[in-house]
Amino acid sequence: MKRRLLLLLTLLAAGTLWLGRSLLASPVSPPQLILVLGGDVKREKAAGRLAAQYSLPVVVSGGSNPEYARWLFDQEGLRQQQYRLDYRAHDTLTNFTTVVDDLRRGGIRHVLLVTSSDHMDRALLVGRVVAGSRGIQLTPVAVPCGQHCFPESLPKRWGDGLRAVVWVLSGRDLKNWAQARLAQGRD
């Protein structure tokens, strides 16, 4: 029990140091790409406007269906080469873990992060740990959610933050590991 507690405290300390470093870093370059976290088509619309305004490429992680997304970006005047639809993610952590190495290989160092205002705190926590581990800075672009806002709890934010730290340190998702262990216990 003491060993697990020590490991958990070490992971939290490492994550806090890593997060603190990325929070204090100034932008290394102008934004090079827009990353949209799926979950609300308003996010994709906002990203389309930004992409058209600043001539930036867009990656949509876990967004709306491809037909709608293509139509939406076409309405904003984006060329098909200007955006990529990526459906590998199934939650906030995998929004980042599925694309971060692709971005790094592409030489991306600074990303505009587009998500709903009620999701931004958790997304920034997770993203700054995961993307920061690859030298990628995030600048938030919050999309207002109005009456549809549902503030996220601190345990949810910090739980995903811990998952991000574990992923950076081990390459594994703590949630998947825990689910597998629980399933083994039932057998």
C-alpha positions in Angstrom: 0.0 0.0 0.0 2.8 2.4 0.9 4.6 1.6 -2.4 1.4 2.5 -4.4 1.0 5.7 -2.5 4.6 6.7 -3.1 4.2 5.9 -6.8 1.0 8.0 -7.0 2.7 10.9 -5.2 5.7 10.7 -7.5 3.5 10.7 -10.6 1.5 13.7 -9.2 4.7 15.6 -8.5 6.2 14.9 -11.9 2.9 15.9 -13.6 2.8 19.1 -11.6 6.3 20.1 -12.5 5.7 19.3 -16.2 2.4 21.2 -16.2 4.0 24.2 -14.4 6.8 24.3 -17.0 4.3 24.4 -19.9 2.1 27.0 -18.2 5.0 29.4 -17.8 6.4 28.9 -21.2 5.8 31.8 -23.7 4.7 31.0 -27.2 7.6 29.6 -29.3 6.1 30.6 -32.6 2.9 31.9 -34.1 0.1 29.3 -34.2 0.7 26.7 -36.9 -2.5 24.6 -36.6 -6.0 24.5 -35.1 -6.9 21.4 -33.0 -10.6 21.0 -32.4 -11.8 18.6 -29.7 -15.1 17.0 -31.0 -18.3 17.0 -29.0 -20.1 20.0 -30.3 -20.4 21.2 -33.9 -20.1 24.8 -32.6 -16.4 24.0 -32.0 -16.0 22.9 -35.6 -17.7 26.0 -36.9 -15.5 28.3 -34.8 -12.4 26.4 -36.0 -13.5 26.8 -39.6 -13.8 30.6 -39.2 -10.4 30.7 -37.5 -8.8 28.6 -40.3 -10.3 30.8 -43.0 -9.2 34.0 -41.2 -5.6 32.9 -40.4 -5.1 30.4 -43.3 -4.3 27.6 -40.8 -4.8 23.9 -41.1 -7.3 22.2 -38.9 -7.3 18.8 -37.2 -10.7 17.7 -35.8 -10.3 15.0 -33.2 -13.4 13.0 -32.6 -15.8 15.4 -34.3 -19.1 15.3 -36.1 -19.7 12.9 -39.0 -17.4 13.3 -42.0 -20.2 14.5 -44.4 -21.3 17.2 -42.1 -17.7 18.3 -41.2 -16.8 18.5 -44.9 -19.9 20.5 -45.7 -19.2 22.9 -42.8 -15.6 23.5 -43.8 -16.6 23.9 -47.4 -19.1 26.6 -46.3 -16.1 28.4 -44.6 -14.1 28.2 -47.9 -11.6 25.7 -46.7 -9.9 23.4 -49.1 -10.0 19.7 -48.3 -6.2 19.7 -47.9 -6.6 22.3 -45.2 -8.3 20.0 -42.7 -8.0 16.5 -41.4 -10.8 14.5 -39.6 -9.5 12.1 -37.1 -11.9 9.7 -35.4 -9.5 7.6 -33.2 -10.3 9.5 -30.0 -13.0 8.5 -27.6 -12.4 11.0 -24.8 -10.4 14.0 -23.8 -7.1 12.2 -23.1 -7.2 10.3 -26.4 -8.1 13.6 -28.3 -4.4 14.4 -27.5 -2.7 11.0 -27.4 -3.9 10.0 -30.8 -2.6 13.1 -32.6 0.3 14.5 -30.6 3.0 12.4 -32.2 1.6 13.1 -35.7 1.8 16.8 -34.9 5.3 16.6 -33.6 6.5 14.7 -36.7 4.9 17.5 -38.7 7.0 20.1 -37.0 4.1 21.6 -35.1 5.1 23.6 -32.1 2.1 25.8 -31.4 -1.5 24.9 -31.6 -4.8 26.8 -31.2 -7.0 24.5 -29.0 -10.7 24.9 -29.8 -13.2 23.4 -27.4 -16.3 24.5 -25.4 -15.8 27.0 -22.6 -17.0 24.5 -20.0 -14.5 21.9 -21.2 -11.5 24.1 -21.6 -10.0 23.8 -18.1 -9.9 20.0 -18.3 -8.7 20.0 -22.0 -5.9 22.5 -21.2 -4.8 20.4 -18.2 -4.7 17.2 -20.2 -3.3 18.9 -23.3 -0.6 20.8 -21.6 0.7 17.6 -20.1 0.4 15.5 -23.2 1.3 18.0 -25.9 3.8 19.7 -23.6 5.6 16.4 -23.3 6.2 16.7 -27.1 7.2 20.4 -27.0 3.9 21.6 -28.3 2.3 24.7 -26.8 -1.4 25.2 -26.7 -3.3 28.5 -26.8 -6.9 28.2 -25.8 -9.8 29.3 -27.9 -13.0 28.8 -25.9 -16.3 28.4 -27.7 -19.2 29.8 -25.6 -21.7 27.1 -24.7 -24.3 29.5 -23.2 -27.2 27.7 -21.6 -25.7 24.3 -22.5 -22.7 24.7 -20.2 -22.1 22.0 -17.6 -19.2 22.9 -15.4 -16.9 19.9 -14.9 -16.0 18.7 -11.4 -12.5 19.0 -10.0 -12.3 15.2 -9.6 -13.0 14.8 -13.3 -10.4 17.4 -14.2 -7.7 16.0 -11.9 -8.5 12.4 -12.7 -7.9 13.1 -16.4 -4.8 15.1 -15.5 -3.5 12.1 -13.6 -4.3 9.9 -16.6 -2.3 12.3 -18.8 0.7 12.2 -16.5 0.6 8.4 -16.4 0.4 8.3 -20.2 3.4 10.6 -20.6 5.5 8.5 -18.1 4.4 5.1 -19.2 2.7 5.3 -22.6 -0.4 3.6 -21.1 -3.8 4.9 -20.3 -4.6 4.4 -16.6 -8.3 4.1 -17.3 -7.8 1.2 -19.8 -5.4 -0.5 -17.4 -7.9 -0.2 -14.5 -10.8 -1.5 -16.6 -8.7 -4.5 -17.6 -7.7 -5.2 -14.0 -11.4 -5.0 -12.9 -12.5 -7.3 -15.7 -9.8 -9.8 -14.7 -11.1 -9.7 -11.1 -14.6 -10.6 -12.3 -13.5 -13.7 -14.2 
